[in-house]
Amino acid sequence: MSRGGALPGGIANLNDTVQVIDRDGTDLGLMIVAEAQKLASEQGGELFVTDREAKPPVVRIVIVRKARME
């Protein structure tokens, strides 16, 4: 899964710290982007930045599904 489009340039560094929110809304605390991406991948999800202006930025693990074309 490519996360390049999901993460803005401001937190593209895998060592940047982010506040992580789980799929169900649980605050998982602070972790580096690499850890957050691994956790999202293990859950079958992607990281989505919800507040890039926060210090540290807030990301949420989301499940991305492609719409079926009929």
N, C-alpha and C positions, 0 to 999 in steps of 0.2 A: 504494500500500500504506500502510495506516495503522500507524504505530509507536507511537501513543499508549498502547495497552494493553501493549506489550512493555517500555516503559521506565518505571521507577518515578519518582515525583515528584522524587526526589533527583538524578536526572541528566536531567531533562526539558529543561534548558537546553542548547541546541545548542552552546554554547561550553565546556561542562564537559569535562574530560579523562577518558578511559576507557582501560583496557588492553584491546586487541582480540585475540581469538583467532579464527583463520580456521576455515572449515568442516572442514578436515582436521586441526585441532589446532595449526597453526602459530601461534606468538606473533608478531603483527604490530606489537607495540609500542604506544606511547601515541599517541593522536590525539584530536581533539575529536569530540564526538558527531556533528556534521554530516558530518565526513569519514567516520566509521565507517558512518553511515547510507547515504551515497552508495556506499561500497564494497559494503555488503551488498546494496543495490539492484542494482548492476552485476552481482553474482553471483546475482541472483534470490532473495535471501534476506532475512531479518529479523535485527535485533539482539535477543539474548536475554541478560538480565543473569544471570550465573552467581554473582557474589559482590558484592552491593551494599555490604557492610561493608568491603571492601578499600579502600585509599586508593592510587590511584584505583580506582573500581569496575571489575570485570572483566565484559566482554561477549563473547559469542560469536556469530558469524554462523551462522545455522541456516536450513535450508530448511523452510518450514512447508507441509505438505500437508493438505488437508481430507479427512477420511475419507468414502468414498462410502457413502451410505445405500442399502441394498438392501431 
